[in-house]
């Protein structure tokens, strides 16, 4: 949230935290594959698309502006607890 709130969109690999930021909130970009080359491509793609970058930047600043630090912390902890529970179930099923 710190980088998003400062106007820097997040670029990374697909996971439970980044997906909603990219798909729902439009403040992040996800690499197509879990490789460094794919991550570099995602960064270059975003840097090469100024309107998309500006839209992500504005959306991120607005998102964080409307959230209190306390609410963000609570949401982060809730998300981490839920993700850990899902991972625990998935690991038990293997």
URJO-V651980 format. One record per backbone hydrogen bond with DSSP energy under -1.0 kcal/mol. NH is the residue of the N-H (numbers start at 0). CO is the residue of the C=O. Records with the same first field share a line. If there is no record, write none. Layout:
NH: CO / CO
//
This chain:
4: 0
5: 1
6: 3
7: 2
9: 26
11: 28
18: 14
21: 17
22: 18
23: 19
24: 19
26: 20
28: 9
30: 11
34: 32
38: 34
39: 35
40: 36
41: 37
42: 38
43: 39
44: 40
45: 41
46: 42
47: 43
52: 48
53: 49
54: 50
55: 51
56: 52
57: 53
58: 54
59: 55
60: 56
61: 57
62: 58
63: 59
64: 60
65: 61
66: 63
71: 67
72: 68
73: 69
74: 70
75: 71
76: 72
77: 73
78: 74
79: 75
80: 76
81: 77
82: 78
83: 79
84: 80
85: 81
86: 82
87: 83
88: 84
89: 85
90: 86
91: 87
92: 88
//
